[in-house]
């Protein structure tokens, strides 16, 4: 065991505990569940610390030898990030101070170990005086949050691209398949199955465009603003170096915010990006729900598409399968929608010069990004493997009153209405009645029922030889 002390008192720590007294207190103070801070956020924070150590060394504020051991410690943590995640709950008081101190203490102790010193020998390398030099939680932690979000946005955009490609392939493949459209869950006018996919693809395409804009909001950071954005205790030479060094380390086009006081206290850029992610989740949920409806049955529902069979769907009904991927997709999207609302509330609760609930906001935002990214990577397989049920599609469109609506301009509204009424009373298809009454020749009716006519704009006309 080893003894560490702060202004609150002394605490005995295990000798091999690579963190320090602040992390120890936080682990016990915030023991709400087994949830932990995210590796992507902690990795970004370690990289911020590496840039700060380099900048302090170049500015002559940190001895080169100490800086070298600290940089080596940072590189070791980055290489094995999952091995070094502290047991800190993501919802913590202090606006991220506990996570920042965990990074400071971990870097200091690993650097000491590399020097052949014992953990806790802070007179040699101090978590505060050396690792946290020229910094504050209030500029390092928000900077790490934005870097992690930028990376999450890039991953999400890649998955959106693949998902969009899967939809567009189906749009082309099914352009010739005519089906019944539905409004308010009731039969409407026909459209091509490919057109149905095209509408989904357009919504996802807009989401892809929004993501490209979202990254712009995350590139402005407040590093060097320290506690409230004034830059107190941040050496000017350090401030001139650290942004450029961090940009090289994280390989992101980050830039210093124009107003550091604003960037330290206001989270509206993150709120906006969260809203864009929520908007994408709304579209994905709608698509998933549509596909579930079209695949319903399969015998006693719409049954117009067949989904890949993923797993057994019942413990009592043999052979039953369920649209499990789409059901999971909708749950994730609902979670993201709720997360966006929580992010908005937490950001609005920021007081004066600091958003004290940033740990909650960061964890929720990054989790939403991760879940939606992984969802789309898996969901594209469902899109690629689904198949149309051509017999059911043909039966549904032939049984609907859509043909009567299509023929109404040519036959007259009254005649078309009578056809619909008779079809409902007899249970026969409108098409059969049209042919039986010789209102349209079979060849001309077939032309009317093609996707080129039924699913296209304009007014279809009868040939001159047809009866009127």
N, C-alpha and C positions, 0 to 999 in steps of 0.2 A: 504494500500500500504506500501511497505518497500523500502528503498534505499540501493542499492549495488554499490560498486565502484571498478574499476580496474585501471590500469595505463592509459587507454584510456579516462576515465571519469566516471561519475555517471549515473545510470539508475534506474528508479522507476519501481519496480516489484509488481505484485499483492501479497498480504500477503500470500495467500494460494498456490502460485506457488512453487512446491517442488524442482525446479532446481534453478540455479543462473544466474548471469550476463552473463557468457560465453555462456550458453545454449540459453539464451534470444537473444543474438546477433546472434548466429548461426541460430536460427529459422528464423530470419528476413533476414539474409544475403543470405540464401540458399532457399528462398521461390520459388522454381521452379515449384512445382506441389504438389498434395496431397499425393504423395508417402512418406513413412516413413522408417526409419531404421528397420531392421528385428528383431523380438523378439528373434529368436534363437541366433543371434549375441550379442544382448544386454544381454541376459541371461548368455552367456559364459563370457562376460566382467564382469558382477557382480560377477560371481564365481571366476574370477581372483582376483578381489578386495577383496573378502572374504579370499582367501588364503594369499594375501599380508598382510591383517590386522592381521591374525593369526601369520604369520611369523614375522612381526614387533613386535608384542606383545611378542612372545617367545624369540625374540632377545633382548628384553629390550629397544626397540626404541619407543614403544607406550605404554602409561599408560593402565593398564589392564581394568580400568573402561571405558575409552573411546573406547578401542578395543571391549569391550563387547557390547556397544550400537551400534557401527558400524557393528559388526557381526549380531546383531539382525535386523538391518536395511537391510542388505544384504539378510538375510533369508526371510524377509517380501517381498522384491522385487522379489526374486526367486519364492515365492509361488504365487504371483499375477503379473507375469511379464507383461501380456498384459495391466494391469492397469497403468503401469509406463513407457510405451514407450514414449520418448520425441517426440515432433513434428519436428524432424530433418529429412531433406531430405537425402536419402542415398548417393547422389552425392554431396560431400562436400569437400571444400579445407581443407588443414591442415593434410592430411594423417591419419585422424581419431581423431584428437585432440578434435573436437567438441563432438564426441561420448564419448571419454574418460572423458572429463570434465563434460558431462551430468551425467555420472555414479558417478563421484566424488561428484558433487553437490547434487545429489539425495541422496546418502548414507549419506553425512554430514547432510543434512536437516532432513532426517527421524531419524537419530541418535539423533539430537538435540530435535526433537519432543518427542522422547522416554525419554529424560532426563528432559522434562518439559520446555525446552527452545524454543525460537522463531526461525522460519526459518531465516537464514542469520546471526545467532550469531556465526560467524566463528572464533572468538577469543577462543571460547570453543572447537569447532571441525571444523577444516578447510578442505575444499575440497582438497587443495594443500598440506598443511603442515602435515596433518594427513592421509587423505584417499589416497592420491597419494604418500605417503612416500615410498622412495626407488624405485620409478617407473618412467617410462616415457610413453607417448602415444606410443612411437616407440617400446616398448617391450610388454606392456599390450594388445594393440589393435591387433597386429599380432598374439599373442598367442590366444586371443579370437577367431579370425578368423579361426585359424587352429582347435581349439576345435569344433567350430560350423560345419566346413567342415567334421571333423571326424564323428560327429553324423549324418550329412546328408548322408555320405557314407554308414553308417550302415543301415539307413532306406532304402536307394536305393537298397542295396544288398538284403535286405529282400524282397522287391517288385520284384526284378529281379528273385529271387528264385521261387516265386509264379508264375510269368509269364512263366518261363521256365517249371515248372511242368505242366502248362496248355498245352503248346506246346507238351511236351513229351507224355501226355495222348492222344492227337489227333494223334501223330505219331503211337502209338500202335493201337489205335482204327481203323485207316484208312489204315493199312498196306496192306490190301487185295484189296483195291479199285484201279484199274488201270485207269489211265487217260493220256491224251496227255500232253507232255511237250512242252514248247515253248522257242525258242531262238530268240532274236530280234523281239519279238511279232509275230513270225511266227511259224506254227506247226513244231514240232521237233519230238523227239523219246518219247515213252511212259515211264512213271514212276508211281510208286504207290503214291497215295495222301499222304500216311504216310511218304514216302520219302521226299515229298515237305515240310512237317512239320519238318522232321528230320533236314533238312538243316537250317531252321529258328532256330530250337532249338540249333544247334551247334554254330551258331553265337551268340546267347544269352548266351550260356554256356561260350564262350570265354570272353564275357563282364563280366560275374560273376567273372571269374578268374582275370581279369584286376582290378576289384574293390577291390579284396582282396589285391592286390599289391599296389593299390593307397593309402590305409590307411597308409602304412609304411612311405610314404613321408610326411604325415601330423603330425607325432608323434614327430618330432623334433621342439622344440619351442625356442624362443630367450628371454624368460623372464629372467630378471636380467641383460640383456645387456644394458638397459636404452637407452640413446639417439642415439648412433651410434654403439652400440655393445661392447663398452669397459667396461661397467659396472660402469661407474662413478656415484657416489652418491648412489650406492647400497651397503649397509653394507654386509660384507662377511658372517656374521652369518645368516643374513636374506637370502642371496643368497643360503646358504646351506640348508635352511629349506623350502623355498617357493615352489620349484618344487615338493617335496614329498607331501606337504600339498595339492597342487593343484591336484596332481594325485589322491589323496584320495577323493577330493571333486567332480571332474568331472568323476571319475571312467573310465579313459582312460589311456592306457599305454604310456603316454607322457614322453619325456626325453629332457634333455638340449642339444641343438645343440653343435657340437664340435667347431664350429667357429661362435661366436656370431656376429661378424662383417659381415660375409657372410649371416647369417640367418636374419639379420636386413635389408639388402639391396636387396637381390636377391630373386625373386619369381618364379624361374624356377620349384620348386616342385609343386606349385599351377598351373602353366601353364601346366605342364605334366598331372596332375590329370584332369584339365579341358579338355585336349585333349582326355583322356580316356573316359570321360563322353560324349564328342562329338562323339567319335567312336561308343559308344553304341547307341546314338541317330541316327546315320547313319543307323545302323542295324535295329532299330525299325521303322524308316521311310521306309526302303526298304520292311520290312515285311508288314507294313500297306498298302503300295502302291500295293504290290502283292495281298493282300487280297481284296482290292478294285477292282482290275482288274478281279480276279476270281469270284467276286460277281456281276460284271457289268451286266446290263440288267434291270430286271432279264430275260426278254423274248428276248430281242434283243441284248444281249451282250454275254459274255462268260457264265455267269450264272452257274458255276460249284459248287459254294457254296452259301448257304443262310445265311445271317447275321441276328442277332436278330434285330427286329424292335424297334427302340428307341423312335422315335417321328415322327409326320407328316412332310413330306419333301417339301410340296409346298402349296402356298396359292391359286393356281389356278388349280392344277392337283389333283383331288380327289384320295386318296389311295396311293399316291406316298410316298415312304420313301427313305432316303438317308443314305449312310454309314457314319453317322455323327461322330461316335467315331474315326473312322480311319482318317477322314478328320482333326479332331481336333488333333489327334496324329501326323500327318504329320506337322501341323503348329507348334506344340510345338517343334518337332525335328528340324525344320528349325530355330526356335528361339534359340535353344540351340547351333546349329552350328554357327549362327551369334554371339551369346554370347561368344563362344570360341575364335572367331577371335578378338572380342573386348578386351577380357582378355589378349590375346597375345600382342596386340598393347599397351594396358595400362601398362603391365609389362615391355615391351621393352622401354617405356618412363621413367622408373625409373631413377633418376639422382643421381649419386654418392652414398651417404650412406643411401638413403631412397627411398622407392617406394611411391611417393606422391599420386598415384592414387589408393591406396589399398582400400579405401571405395567403389569405383566403382567396382573394381575387386571382393571384398567380396560379395557385393550385387548381382552381376551378377552370380557369382559362386553358391551361396547359393540358389538363385532363380531357377537356372537351375537344381540343385539337387532336390529341392522340386517339381518342375513341372514334372520332369521325374519320380520321385517316385510315385506321385499321378496318373500320366498317366498309369503307368504299373499296379497299383492296380486296375484301372478301366478297362484297356484293357484286362486283363486276363478273365474278365467276357465275353467279346466279343468272345474270343477264345473258351471258354468253351461252349458257346451257339450256335456257328455256326454249320451248318449241310451241308453234301454233297448233291448235286442234282444228284442222281445216273442216272436218265434218260438222263440228259444233258451230263454228263460225258461219258456215253456209246455212245451217238449219236456223240459227238465230236471226240472220238477216232476212231469210225467206219468210220467216214467221212474223216479222214485224210489219208495222204499218208504214214503214219508211218508203216503200215502193210507191204507195199511194200518194204520199207527199211529193215524191219526185215526179210522178205522172200528172199531178194536179194542174200544172200550167198547160199541159197538152190536152188532157181529158176534161178539164173543168173541175172546180172545187166540189160541186154537188155530186158529180159522178164518183169522184175519188172518195168522198165521205160515205157514199152508199157502199162502195167496195169495202171500206174499213168496217162498217157496221155489219155487213154480211159475213165478213171474215170472222168477226168476234162471235157472231151468233152460231156459225156453223163449225167453227174451229178449223176452217180451211185457210190456206195461205192466200194472201192478196194476189200473188203472182199466178197461182192456179186459176183464180177467178178471172183475172185479166185475160188469160189465154182461153179459158172456156167461153168467155163472152166475146172473144175475138176483137177485143178493143185495140190490141196491138199484135202484130205478127211476132212469132217466136224469134226471128232473126233480129227484128228491131228491139224487142224486149231484152235480148241478150246484149245488144249494144248499150241499152240504158243501164244494164246492171254491171257494166264494166267499171273498174276504178277510175278510168279516164273521164267517165261521165258522172258517176254518182259521188265521187270524192273530189270533184273539181268545181271551181266557180263557174258561173254562167247559167244560162237557161236551156236545158235540153229540149230539143224539138223533135217531133215525129217526122218521118218521111212523108212525102206528099201522098203516096198511095195508101197511107193508113187511114182508117175511118176516123171521123171526128165526132 
